[in-house]
């Protein structure tokens, strides 16, 4: 295999978390590209060490400066809530916590590159995962002139153990150890866990692995009720208290986590073609998605609701695959937003030992009318009308039966070609 020549780079902005991978990338970039390294960190609700320590760590590793942006509210309002309104969930379980944050981080990575006059950006995503695609597609969409450096696709480090050894050699302090390694990604929406014993999908996750949720067995013996208020599809209040988008998620994370809500164990199909085993904790998100669906069931007509459910699969796929800044994603957002006008009201839920139970929903735009549904009201619904409807609805079935055709197309009789005359 012929290695490609390295591009000439004067200044690179590195998406920096202070974790193992990005910590060793700083000295590696300086050694291999001879460029200035600017570290960019984003606060997406991961609860990392304070910025003073992070800045010191970046500078000591060889970076010229550290730039930080607080993206929590932007993540919640402009990325998570649109995804919530779409009802997106990947492969029935994954609530796209990592996926939805990557385009936002990459967007600000590009903005910082413009601010400091960098000609390249770099990230710590591996060559086996999805994040490399999410970061790089965003950069390509927003500024294709920027060079992209992905060290995991270039260097001879092939494992986290190798990275730990490299960090020790360059006096870069890291928290990961060879004995017990979990690869985690945490933000306002969720925390994910990969690696360690999870590399064998037969293994049950260790209880000590979980960070923000208690086990259903250890959850309180008494249920808790929570009310969530929505305006045009967006959550705006919890238990009657108006809160910012990020704060709503934080509050529901605490409530849901305490009651064992939001754990998901998934063998998923990565974009790059392989399967991976991940465990996710998304307590607040699980509550919000459940509540949003309950309200939609009350206010959306059947055709719109059913079509939206199909669209949610595509929305989740686009988000998972890093195609956030694309025309199709914009078009899907336009459709979703057009459906959310009546999604206004309040949902009451009961949380109990890992379960979410609907305990009530109301809306000024409710399509449910007891007087329409009752069997005793004839001025709105005349039951005799149903006869003609059923005749028309089942007409194709009737014609098929009259022709002597089986219900299944697999057992069709062979046609009698003697009945057909040639011209």
N, C-alpha and C positions, 0 to 999 in steps of 0.2 A: 504494500500500500504506500503510495507516494503522498507524503505530507504536504499540505498546502503552505505556501510562504505566509508568514504572519504579516498582516497589514501594518502600515506605519500609523502609530497612534501617539498623539501628544498628551491628551488628557482624557481620562475615562471616568465616568460616574458609575460607581458600583452600587447595586441594590444591596444594602448592608443591614443585617439583622444582629450582628454580634455573635451569632451562633458559630458552630464548628466550621461549616463550609465557607461562609463569607469571611470568617476571620483569617483563614489561611489563604484566601484569594488575594487579599491586599498585598502581602509580600510576594506572592507568586506573580501578580501583574507587574510589579516593579522589576522583578528579576527577568521576566520573559519579554516584556514589551518596553521596558525603560521609560515608562510614562508616569505622569502625575496621576495619583488616584484620589478622587473625591468620593467619600462615602455618603450615600443617601439612605437615611432610615425613615420609615413611616410608622406612625402610631395608628394602627388599625384595631386597637383594643387588645393587643396580645399580652399586655401587662408585663413587659420586659423590665430589665433593670433600669434605674434612673439614667437620664440622658447624660449626666455628668460623667458617670462611669463608662457609659458607652462611647462618649467622645474621647475619653482618655485611652480607652482600648483601641479605638480606630487610629488615633494619632501614633500611639506606641507601636502599632503594627506597620506603620509607614504611610498612612494616608495624610494628605495635606490639610484636610478639613472634614468635618462631619456636618451635614445639613439634614435637619429633621422637619417633617411636616406632620401635623395632627390631622389625620384623615377619617377619624371616627364618624363624625356627622355626615361627611360626604359619602362614606361607604354605606352608611345606613340609608340615607335619603335617596341617593342617586344610583345605587347599585343593588343593595339588598331589597329595598321596598319594591322596585320595579320587578325584580325576580319573584318576590312574594306575590305580587299581584298577578303575575303570569301563572303561578301555581307550579313552578318548575321544581322537579326533583329527578335526579339522575338514577336510572335503574331502580326506581321505586323506593330507594333508601337514602341516597346521598343528597344532602341539602346544599351542596355546592359551596361550602364555606370557603375553601381555598380557591376554588375556581373563580368566584365572583370578585374576590379581592385582588387577584393578580392584574387584571386590566387597569384598575385604579392605581396600583403601585407603579405599574409600567408607564402610565400616563404622566405621573409626577416625576418619574425617572427621566422622561424625555424633557419635561419642563425644566428640571434642574440642569440637565445637560445644556439647554439653551442659555440658562442664566449664567453658568460658569464658563461658557465657551468651549465645552468638551466636544470632541469629534467621535467619541465612542461611548457605549454603555456596556456594562457587564452584569451578569447575574450568576447565582450559585445553584441553579437548577441542574440536575443531572441529565445525562443523555438518555436515560431510560424512562424518564417521567413525562408528565403532561405540562409541568410548569414552564419548561423551556419553550414550548409552543405558545403558551399564553403570553409570556413576556415578549417574545420576539414578534408575534403577529401584531401585538399592540404597537411596538416600536415601528414596525414596517408600515402600519396604517397611519401613524401620526408623524413620523419623520424618517422616511426610507434612506435618507442621506447618512444617518448615524451608523457607524460600524457597531457590530454586536460581537462581544467576546463571551464565550461560554466555556470557562476553564475545564469543566468536567468532560468536555468533548475533546480536550487537547492534552491535558497533563497525564502523567503516569500514575496518579493517585487513583486507585481502583476500588477503594472501600473506605468506610468511615474509620476503620482501624488505621489505614494509611494516612488519612487526614489528621488523626490524632497525633500520629508520630511526626508528621510534618509540622504541626502546630508546636509540639514540644521542641523540635529542632530550632524553630524561629522564635521561641519564647513568647508564644501567643497563648494566653490562658483560655481554656475552654472548659465547659461543664460536663461534656459527654465523656463516658468512660468505655473501655473495651468490654468490660464485664457485663454491663447493663446498658444497652443502647436502644432507645426508641426514637424514631424520626417523627417529630411533632411539628404541626403548624397550628398556630393559635391566632384567633382574631375575635372581634366583637361577636361574630355569628356562631363560631364553633371552635372546637379543638380536634385535630385529627391525630391518630396514632398509627404508625407503621413500623415494621422492622421487629427486632427481638424475637420473642416467641411467636409473634403474629405471622412470621414468614412461613409457618406451617398452619394452614387454615383449619386443621383438626384441633389445634390448641384453643382452649377457652381463654379469653383475655384475663390477665391477673387483675384482681380488684384494685390493687395498689397502683395500677397504670392510670386509672381514671383521675381526672383533675378537677372537673367542675360539676360532677353529678354523683349523687349517692346511689347505691344499689337499691332496686325496688324493695329488697328484703329488709334493708336498713332504713327505709323511708318512714316517716311518721305513720302511726296507726290511724290517725284521723285525717280525713281529706281536707283540702283547702279549696275554696272557691275563688275564682279570679274573673273579673269582668274587663273586657277589652273593647274599646270604642274605636270605630273606623269612620273616616270621612273620605269618600270617593276612593275606597280601596286601601287607603293608608291608615295604619294604626296611629291614633293620636292621644290615647289616654289608657291608663291601667287603673282599675278600681276607682274610677272617677277623677283621677289626677292627671291633668294635662302634662305631657312629658315630651322632650325632644326625641327624634327617631332613635338616636344611639342610646339614650337613657331608657327608653321603652325596652329595648333588647336587653340591656344590662339588668333591669328589674326582673324581667321574665326569666332570664338566665338563672338568677338567684332563686326565684320561686320554684321554677321547674326543676332545677338541679337538686334542690332539697327534697323533692318528691320523686326522684328517679326518672324524670322525663328526658327523652331525647337521645338515648343511646342507640347506635346502629352499627351492626357488624356486617361488613359487605365484602364479597369478592367481586371486584368491579373490572370492567373492560377499559383499559387505558387506551387513549388515542393512538399511542405508538404501537399497539398491537398485542401487548401482553396483558395478562391478568395480574391484579395485585390485591392483597388483602389489607383492608384498612378498617379501623374502628373509629367512629365519630361520636362526639358529644355535641348536641345542638339543642339544649333544653328550651331556650327562648324561641328559637326558630320553629321548633316543632309545635309549640303552643300557638304561635302566630299563624302558621300555615293551616292548622286545624281550625282555628277561629275564623280565618278568612274564608275557608271553604264552607263553613257552616253559614256564614252570612250570604255568600254567593248563592247557596242553595235556596235561600229565601227570596232573593231579589232578582236573579237572572232568569230569563225564560229558558226553556229546555233546550232549544236549538243552539242558542249562544253558549250555554253552559257546556253542552256536550262537545261542540266544536272547540271551545277553549281548552277542554281537557286534552284533546288531540294536539292542539298547538303547544301545550305545555311540555310535551315530550320533545318537540323540536327546539323550544326555547332552552330547555335543560341541556340538550345536546350542543347547541351553539355556545352556551356558557361554559360547559365542560371543556369544549375544544378550543377555547380562547378566541372565539369569533365575536367578541363583544362589539368592537368597532367595525361593523359591517352593515351594508344596506339592508340585508335580511333582518338583522337584529333590530334595526331602527323601525322596519316595517312591522315586525311582530310587536314591538313596544307600542306603536301607533294603534294596532288592533286592540291590544290589552287595555290601553288607556280609554279607548272608546267604549269599553264594556264596564268601566269602573264607576261611572257616574252614580248609579243607584246603590253601589256597595257602601252604604252609609248606615250605621246602626251600632248596636251593642250585642256582644256575644258573652254569655256566662258559661264558664267551664268548671268542672270539678276535677281536681288532680288527686290521684290516689295510687301510690305505689307503682309508678311507671305508666299509669293509664290516664288518658284524657277522656273525660266523659262530658258530652254536651248537656248543659243544664238550662239552656234557654237562649233564644236569639230574637231580636226585634229590630225593626227598621221602618221608617216612614214610607219606604218604597217597597214594602213587602208585597209580593205577588200572591201570597197565600191568603185566601179568604175563606173563612169557615162557612159563610153563607153560600159561597159558590160550590164548595165541596160537599155540602150536606145532601143527603138523598131526599130531603123533604122540600127543597126549594126548586120550583119548576119554572119561575119566571126568568132565570138566568140559564139554567141547563135543563132542556127538555129531553128526558131519557129516551123518548121515542126516536129522536134524531140519531141515536147510536146505531140503529138498525141499518140505515142507509150507509153510514160511515163504514160499518164493518163489511158490508157487501162490496164496497169499492176497495177498501183496504186489502181484502182477501181475494180480489178478482183474479190475480195471476195464479193463485193456488187453485182456484176453482177451475180455470181453463186447463191447467196442467193435469188435474185429476180427470176432467172430461176427455182429455186426449189419451188417458190410460198411461200416463208417464209416472215413474216412481218418484218419491220425494227426493232421493239421492240421485245425483247425476252419474254416479259410478255404475249404476245398474241399468243404464239406458238400453232399450231393445234395439237390435240392429234394424236399420231402415230397410224397407222393401223397395228396392230400386226399380222393380218392374212397374211400379205405379207412376214412375216419372218417364215422360216421353222426351226423346231427343228431337231437337229442331231439325 
